[in-house]
Amino acid sequence: MFSEKAVPEWAQILDDADLPHEYFITFAAMIATGFSLVFPWTIVYFMIKHLTLALCPKEAAMFIIDHYLPELKEAVASI
């Protein structure tokens, strides 16, 4: 669809697309993953828990804390 439109029209195409437009979970997961590669797990959990509770909607924060972080901990345990 983008190849047929001018660049200035791309923003409107993305806004009208049938895609989720809330990126709280995506960005929280990316930040948590990056932190987990740099910091010890106890620091990652503490920082991400407090950041998501402060910056994300409650439902997104609970998903990151209750579901994503436990899986992430196992995934990066050997790194």
OpenMM code with the backbone's topology and positions (N, CA, C; nanometers):
from openmm import Vec3, app, unit

residues = "MET PHE SER GLU LYS ALA VAL PRO GLU TRP ALA GLN ILE LEU ASP ASP ALA ASP LEU PRO HIS GLU TYR PHE ILE THR PHE ALA ALA MET ILE ALA THR GLY PHE SER LEU VAL PHE PRO TRP THR ILE VAL TYR PHE MET ILE LYS HIS LEU THR LEU ALA LEU CYS PRO LYS GLU ALA ALA MET PHE ILE ILE ASP HIS TYR LEU PRO GLU LEU LYS GLU ALA VAL ALA SER ILE".split()
positions = [
    Vec3(0.0809, -0.1193, 0.0000),
    Vec3(0.0000, 0.0000, 0.0000),
    Vec3(0.0853, 0.1258, 0.0000),
    Vec3(0.2047, 0.1189, 0.0624),
    Vec3(0.2897, 0.2371, 0.0691),
    Vec3(0.3543, 0.2690, -0.0651),
    Vec3(0.3796, 0.1685, -0.1461),
    Vec3(0.4467, 0.1923, -0.2731),
    Vec3(0.3604, 0.2728, -0.3692),
    Vec3(0.2321, 0.2742, -0.3449),
    Vec3(0.1409, 0.3462, -0.4333),
    Vec3(0.1047, 0.4847, -0.3815),
    Vec3(0.1525, 0.5214, -0.2647),
    Vec3(0.1162, 0.6502, -0.2038),
    Vec3(0.2400, 0.7367, -0.1853),
    Vec3(0.2170, 0.8652, -0.1779),
    Vec3(0.3249, 0.9603, -0.1505),
    Vec3(0.3625, 0.9523, -0.0025),
    Vec3(0.4869, 0.9808, 0.0281),
    Vec3(0.5365, 0.9714, 0.1660),
    Vec3(0.4515, 1.0529, 0.2635),
    Vec3(0.4111, 1.1770, 0.2303),
    Vec3(0.3292, 1.2524, 0.3267),
    Vec3(0.1966, 1.1849, 0.3635),
    Vec3(0.1508, 1.0904, 0.2839),
    Vec3(0.0242, 1.0221, 0.3114),
    Vec3(0.0417, 0.9000, 0.4017),
    Vec3(0.1653, 0.8579, 0.4276),
    Vec3(0.1894, 0.7359, 0.5043),
    Vec3(0.1347, 0.7434, 0.6459),
    Vec3(0.1472, 0.8578, 0.7114),
    Vec3(0.0973, 0.8711, 0.8491),
    Vec3(-0.0528, 0.8453, 0.8542),
    Vec3(-0.1267, 0.8988, 0.7580),
    Vec3(-0.2715, 0.8787, 0.7559),
    Vec3(-0.3060, 0.7328, 0.7280),
    Vec3(-0.2297, 0.6686, 0.6418),
    Vec3(-0.2525, 0.5264, 0.6127),
    Vec3(-0.2327, 0.4433, 0.7391),
    Vec3(-0.1260, 0.4714, 0.8132),
    Vec3(-0.1013, 0.3981, 0.9374),
    Vec3(-0.2091, 0.4245, 1.0410),
    Vec3(-0.2553, 0.5488, 1.0503),
    Vec3(-0.3617, 0.5809, 1.1463),
    Vec3(-0.4915, 0.5094, 1.1131),
    Vec3(-0.5187, 0.4925, 0.9842),
    Vec3(-0.6429, 0.4286, 0.9414),
    Vec3(-0.6337, 0.2764, 0.9348),
    Vec3(-0.5143, 0.2212, 0.9450),
    Vec3(-0.4956, 0.0771, 0.9318),
    Vec3(-0.5619, 0.0021, 1.0471),
    Vec3(-0.6010, -0.1187, 1.0170),
    Vec3(-0.6655, -0.2039, 1.1171),
    Vec3(-0.5573, -0.2745, 1.1999),
    Vec3(-0.4845, -0.1952, 1.2775),
    Vec3(-0.3766, -0.2427, 1.3627),
    Vec3(-0.3950, -0.1851, 1.5020),
    Vec3(-0.3459, -0.2534, 1.6034),
    Vec3(-0.3514, -0.1925, 1.7371),
    Vec3(-0.2641, -0.0678, 1.7401),
    Vec3(-0.3135, 0.0358, 1.8019),
    Vec3(-0.2403, 0.1620, 1.8078),
    Vec3(-0.1916, 0.1949, 1.9484),
    Vec3(-0.2026, 0.1015, 2.0381),
    Vec3(-0.1513, 0.1211, 2.1731),
    Vec3(-0.0231, 0.0397, 2.1865),
    Vec3(0.0844, 0.1076, 2.2137),
    Vec3(0.2145, 0.0431, 2.2124),
    Vec3(0.2753, 0.0293, 2.3513),
    Vec3(0.1970, 0.0423, 2.4569),
    Vec3(0.2493, 0.0327, 2.5927),
    Vec3(0.3169, -0.1019, 2.6172),
    Vec3(0.2515, -0.2090, 2.5792),
    Vec3(0.3072, -0.3420, 2.6037),
    Vec3(0.4328, -0.3629, 2.5195),
    Vec3(0.4284, -0.3205, 2.3943),
    Vec3(0.5435, -0.3384, 2.3061),
    Vec3(0.6660, -0.2668, 2.3608),
    Vec3(0.6513, -0.1403, 2.3956),
    Vec3(0.7656, -0.0640, 2.4446),
    Vec3(0.8117, -0.1119, 2.5817),
    Vec3(0.7186, -0.1474, 2.6685),
    Vec3(0.7568, -0.1992, 2.8002),
    Vec3(0.8351, -0.3296, 2.7855),
    Vec3(0.7920, -0.4147, 2.6940),
    Vec3(0.8624, -0.5412, 2.6725),
    Vec3(1.0014, -0.5175, 2.6139),
    Vec3(1.0138, -0.4230, 2.5219),
    Vec3(1.1453, -0.3928, 2.4643),
    Vec3(1.2396, -0.3379, 2.5706),
    Vec3(1.1910, -0.2483, 2.6534),
    Vec3(1.2744, -0.1898, 2.7588),
    Vec3(1.3123, -0.2967, 2.8611),
    Vec3(1.2166, -0.3795, 2.9000),
    Vec3(1.2454, -0.4863, 2.9957),
    Vec3(1.3508, -0.5823, 2.9401),
    Vec3(1.3391, -0.6159, 2.8145),
    Vec3(1.4357, -0.7059, 2.7526),
    Vec3(1.5745, -0.6426, 2.7500),
    Vec3(1.5812, -0.5164, 2.7109),
    Vec3(1.7102, -0.4468, 2.7104),
    Vec3(1.7717, -0.4384, 2.8488),
    Vec3(1.6904, -0.4032, 2.9475),
    Vec3(1.7399, -0.3960, 3.0859),
    Vec3(1.7903, -0.5327, 3.1323),
    Vec3(1.7193, -0.6386, 3.0937),
    Vec3(1.7572, -0.7724, 3.1411),
    Vec3(1.8921, -0.8174, 3.0854),
    Vec3(1.9348, -0.7578, 2.9772),
    Vec3(2.0643, -0.7924, 2.9194),
    Vec3(2.1785, -0.7124, 2.9809),
    Vec3(2.1443, -0.6098, 3.0581),
    Vec3(2.2460, -0.5209, 3.1149),
    Vec3(2.2552, -0.5318, 3.2666),
    Vec3(2.1398, -0.5414, 3.3331),
    Vec3(2.1353, -0.5365, 3.4787),
    Vec3(2.1042, -0.6724, 3.5393),
    Vec3(2.1388, -0.6924, 3.6658),
    Vec3(2.0969, -0.8153, 3.7362),
    Vec3(1.9442, -0.8216, 3.7454),
    Vec3(1.8919, -0.9439, 3.7541),
    Vec3(1.7472, -0.9618, 3.7472),
    Vec3(1.6713, -0.8866, 3.8571),
    Vec3(1.7221, -0.8820, 3.9775),
    Vec3(1.6492, -0.8136, 4.0856),
    Vec3(1.6303, -0.6657, 4.0534),
    Vec3(1.7290, -0.6050, 3.9920),
    Vec3(1.7169, -0.4639, 3.9533),
    Vec3(1.6178, -0.4489, 3.8386),
    Vec3(1.6254, -0.5391, 3.7410),
    Vec3(1.5326, -0.5347, 3.6274),
    Vec3(1.3889, -0.5439, 3.6771),
    Vec3(1.3619, -0.6426, 3.7601),
    Vec3(1.2244, -0.6616, 3.8085),
    Vec3(1.1756, -0.5388, 3.8840),
    Vec3(1.2574, -0.4855, 3.9716),
    Vec3(1.2197, -0.3683, 4.0501),
    Vec3(1.1918, -0.2486, 3.9594),
    Vec3(1.2830, -0.2210, 3.8658),
    Vec3(1.2670, -0.1041, 3.7788),
    Vec3(1.1473, -0.1180, 3.6857),
    Vec3(1.1357, -0.2334, 3.6213),
    Vec3(1.0267, -0.2514, 3.5257),
    Vec3(0.8913, -0.2524, 3.5959),
    Vec3(0.8844, -0.3151, 3.7104),
    Vec3(0.7575, -0.3165, 3.7850),
    Vec3(0.7121, -0.1743, 3.8165),
    Vec3(0.8018, -0.0940, 3.8690),
    Vec3(0.7637, 0.0421, 3.9071),
    Vec3(0.7408, 0.1329, 3.7862),
    Vec3(0.8198, 0.1155, 3.6824),
    Vec3(0.7996, 0.1961, 3.5617),
    Vec3(0.6669, 0.1640, 3.4937),
    Vec3(0.6351, 0.0352, 3.4806),
    Vec3(0.5098, 0.0003, 3.4141),
    Vec3(0.3887, 0.0439, 3.4960),
    Vec3(0.3974, 0.0290, 3.6276),
    Vec3(0.2849, 0.0737, 3.7107),
    Vec3(0.2665, 0.2251, 3.7031),
    Vec3(0.3759, 0.2985, 3.6862),
    Vec3(0.3680, 0.4445, 3.6805),
    Vec3(0.3302, 0.4967, 3.5422),
    Vec3(0.3727, 0.4263, 3.4358),
    Vec3(0.3603, 0.4831, 3.3014),
    Vec3(0.2589, 0.4145, 3.2100),
    Vec3(0.2195, 0.2936, 3.2416),
    Vec3(0.1306, 0.2173, 3.1535),
    Vec3(-0.0086, 0.2057, 3.2144),
    Vec3(-0.1076, 0.1829, 3.1291),
    Vec3(-0.2399, 0.1511, 3.1828),
    Vec3(-0.2311, 0.0242, 3.2678),
    Vec3(-0.3187, 0.0132, 3.3646),
    Vec3(-0.3141, -0.0970, 3.4621),
    Vec3(-0.3102, -0.2345, 3.3944),
    Vec3(-0.3935, -0.2552, 3.2936),
    Vec3(-0.4005, -0.3854, 3.2270),
    Vec3(-0.2671, -0.4197, 3.1590),
    Vec3(-0.2073, -0.3232, 3.0924),
    Vec3(-0.0781, -0.3466, 3.0268),
    Vec3(0.0311, -0.3723, 3.1304),
    Vec3(0.0296, -0.2965, 3.2385),
    Vec3(0.1297, -0.3153, 3.3443),
    Vec3(0.1172, -0.4534, 3.4071),
    Vec3(-0.0039, -0.4978, 3.4324),
    Vec3(-0.0242, -0.6294, 3.4924),
    Vec3(0.0207, -0.7407, 3.3985),
    Vec3(0.0009, -0.7230, 3.2683),
    Vec3(0.0474, -0.8235, 3.1731),
    Vec3(0.2002, -0.8332, 3.1775),
    Vec3(0.2672, -0.7190, 3.1752),
    Vec3(0.4137, -0.7187, 3.1780),
    Vec3(0.4637, -0.7823, 3.3081),
    Vec3(0.4075, -0.7435, 3.4206),
    Vec3(0.4553, -0.7918, 3.5502),
    Vec3(0.4218, -0.9391, 3.5720),
    Vec3(0.2982, -0.9788, 3.5426),
    Vec3(0.2525, -1.1136, 3.5746),
    Vec3(0.2873, -1.2191, 3.4697),
    Vec3(0.2994, -1.1780, 3.3440),
    Vec3(0.3188, -1.2764, 3.2378),
    Vec3(0.4528, -1.2626, 3.1659),
    Vec3(0.4863, -1.1397, 3.1266),
    Vec3(0.6073, -1.1217, 3.0466),
    Vec3(0.7353, -1.1377, 3.1281),
    Vec3(0.7421, -1.0725, 3.2435),
    Vec3(0.8652, -1.0784, 3.3227),
    Vec3(0.9030, -1.2205, 3.3666),
    Vec3(0.8095, -1.3033, 3.4118),
    Vec3(0.8494, -1.4404, 3.4476),
    Vec3(0.9065, -1.5192, 3.3288),
    Vec3(0.8479, -1.5017, 3.2117),
    Vec3(0.8987, -1.5699, 3.0925),
    Vec3(1.0341, -1.5129, 3.0518),
    Vec3(1.0474, -1.3821, 3.0627),
    Vec3(1.1737, -1.3171, 3.0279),
    Vec3(1.2857, -1.3636, 3.1204),
    Vec3(1.2544, -1.3776, 3.2489),
    Vec3(1.3554, -1.4222, 3.3452),
    Vec3(1.4128, -1.5573, 3.3040),
    Vec3(1.3265, -1.6486, 3.2656),
    Vec3(1.3738, -1.7800, 3.2217),
    Vec3(1.4521, -1.7707, 3.0907),
    Vec3(1.4082, -1.6845, 3.0016),
    Vec3(1.4718, -1.6734, 2.8695),
    Vec3(1.6137, -1.6176, 2.8781),
    Vec3(1.6386, -1.5283, 2.9739),
    Vec3(1.7710, -1.4649, 2.9818),
    Vec3(1.8565, -1.5232, 3.0948),
    Vec3(1.8110, -1.6273, 3.1583),
    Vec3(1.8832, -1.6836, 3.2735),
    Vec3(2.0234, -1.7296, 3.2365),
    Vec3(2.0419, -1.7781, 3.1163),
    Vec3(2.1735, -1.8301, 3.0788),
    Vec3(2.2598, -1.7281, 3.0048),
    Vec3(2.2121, -1.6073, 2.9943),
    Vec3(2.2891, -1.5028, 2.9227),
    Vec3(2.3781, -1.4300, 3.0232),
] * unit.nanometer
topology = app.Topology()
chain = topology.addChain("A")
for resn in residues:
    res = topology.addResidue(resn, chain)
    for name in ("N", "CA", "C"):
        topology.addAtom(name, app.Element.getBySymbol(name[0]), res)
